[in-house]
């Protein structure tokens, strides 16, 4: 797969995976604020790579965060992930998907 990605994208891809793994571990420990922080960082990288594999990992983190779905702290993560899901499913850049959702 590395032949399809530029060096910068490959680094962002690996970084996203590591950050989502960290976010998942923190969520499992109940450390919501830290889990959200690192999950958001991973979503920023996902905007660049547009990797289906990273998106699936982000969705897995979202499921781990479900016990806190009523927490306002979770809202930016879930909204950003929803925008990315919509964008990636349509093949659009995130900024275009956001405008269409408005």
One Martini backbone bead per residue (centre of mass of N, CA, C, O) as a GRO file, in nm:
protein
  102
    1UNK     BB    1   0.053   0.065  -0.014
    2UNK     BB    2   0.291   0.275  -0.012
    3UNK     BB    3   0.276   0.342  -0.327
    4UNK     BB    4   0.006   0.534  -0.285
    5UNK     BB    5   0.184   0.704  -0.095
    6UNK     BB    6   0.320   0.947   0.037
    7UNK     BB    7   0.533   1.016   0.276
    8UNK     BB    8   0.337   1.201   0.432
    9UNK     BB    9   0.095   1.007   0.426
   10UNK     BB   10   0.228   0.767   0.563
   11UNK     BB   11   0.284   0.913   0.829
   12UNK     BB   12  -0.013   0.990   0.883
   13UNK     BB   13  -0.119   0.704   0.890
   14UNK     BB   14   0.048   0.596   1.126
   15UNK     BB   15  -0.034   0.815   1.325
   16UNK     BB   16  -0.336   0.756   1.330
   17UNK     BB   17  -0.318   0.470   1.437
   18UNK     BB   18  -0.171   0.534   1.701
   19UNK     BB   19  -0.379   0.738   1.812
   20UNK     BB   20  -0.622   0.542   1.811
   21UNK     BB   21  -0.498   0.337   2.001
   22UNK     BB   22  -0.468   0.533   2.233
   23UNK     BB   23  -0.763   0.618   2.252
   24UNK     BB   24  -0.872   0.336   2.315
   25UNK     BB   25  -0.714   0.285   2.575
   26UNK     BB   26  -0.827   0.533   2.727
   27UNK     BB   27  -1.124   0.455   2.708
   28UNK     BB   28  -1.092   0.182   2.864
   29UNK     BB   29  -0.992   0.363   3.124
   30UNK     BB   30  -1.181   0.636   3.132
   31UNK     BB   31  -1.008   0.866   2.960
   32UNK     BB   32  -1.175   1.085   2.791
   33UNK     BB   33  -1.013   1.345   2.733
   34UNK     BB   34  -0.768   1.198   2.609
   35UNK     BB   35  -0.915   1.034   2.395
   36UNK     BB   36  -1.022   1.278   2.240
   37UNK     BB   37  -0.768   1.426   2.175
   38UNK     BB   38  -0.630   1.191   2.008
   39UNK     BB   39  -0.864   1.147   1.815
   40UNK     BB   40  -0.856   1.428   1.682
   41UNK     BB   41  -0.571   1.404   1.572
   42UNK     BB   42  -0.638   1.165   1.387
   43UNK     BB   43  -0.856   1.310   1.213
   44UNK     BB   44  -0.662   1.511   1.084
   45UNK     BB   45  -0.503   1.290   0.931
   46UNK     BB   46  -0.745   1.165   0.778
   47UNK     BB   47  -0.789   1.404   0.588
   48UNK     BB   48  -0.529   1.333   0.422
   49UNK     BB   49  -0.547   1.011   0.367
   50UNK     BB   50  -0.831   0.864   0.339
   51UNK     BB   51  -0.845   0.599   0.512
   52UNK     BB   52  -1.030   0.320   0.563
   53UNK     BB   53  -0.872   0.197   0.800
   54UNK     BB   54  -0.879   0.447   0.981
   55UNK     BB   55  -1.181   0.482   0.987
   56UNK     BB   56  -1.240   0.212   1.129
   57UNK     BB   57  -1.086   0.286   1.386
   58UNK     BB   58  -1.256   0.536   1.457
   59UNK     BB   59  -1.520   0.378   1.490
   60UNK     BB   60  -1.418   0.202   1.721
   61UNK     BB   61  -1.379   0.438   1.914
   62UNK     BB   62  -1.667   0.536   1.913
   63UNK     BB   63  -1.777   0.277   2.049
   64UNK     BB   64  -1.608   0.309   2.313
   65UNK     BB   65  -1.761   0.601   2.373
   66UNK     BB   66  -2.069   0.539   2.428
   67UNK     BB   67  -2.096   0.573   2.745
   68UNK     BB   68  -2.048   0.911   2.669
   69UNK     BB   69  -2.268   1.035   2.465
   70UNK     BB   70  -2.375   1.276   2.671
   71UNK     BB   71  -2.112   1.418   2.641
   72UNK     BB   72  -1.986   1.719   2.531
   73UNK     BB   73  -1.688   1.629   2.480
   74UNK     BB   74  -1.773   1.431   2.233
   75UNK     BB   75  -1.892   1.604   1.999
   76UNK     BB   76  -1.649   1.681   1.816
   77UNK     BB   77  -1.577   1.394   1.738
   78UNK     BB   78  -1.850   1.293   1.618
   79UNK     BB   79  -1.879   1.521   1.409
   80UNK     BB   80  -1.613   1.482   1.258
   81UNK     BB   81  -1.660   1.188   1.183
   82UNK     BB   82  -1.920   1.232   1.022
   83UNK     BB   83  -1.786   1.409   0.806
   84UNK     BB   84  -1.583   1.196   0.710
   85UNK     BB   85  -1.778   0.980   0.627
   86UNK     BB   86  -1.924   1.148   0.415
   87UNK     BB   87  -1.679   1.227   0.246
   88UNK     BB   88  -1.566   0.939   0.184
   89UNK     BB   89  -1.830   0.822   0.055
   90UNK     BB   90  -1.816   1.064  -0.180
   91UNK     BB   91  -1.516   1.169  -0.246
   92UNK     BB   92  -1.475   1.422  -0.066
   93UNK     BB   93  -1.384   1.683   0.069
   94UNK     BB   94  -1.450   1.797   0.373
   95UNK     BB   95  -1.536   2.090   0.301
   96UNK     BB   96  -1.763   2.003   0.104
   97UNK     BB   97  -1.932   1.829   0.298
   98UNK     BB   98  -1.992   2.055   0.498
   99UNK     BB   99  -2.151   2.240   0.303
  100UNK     BB  100  -2.373   2.026   0.232
  101UNK     BB  101  -2.479   1.996   0.536
  102UNK     BB  102  -2.596   2.306   0.564
   0.00000   0.00000   0.00000
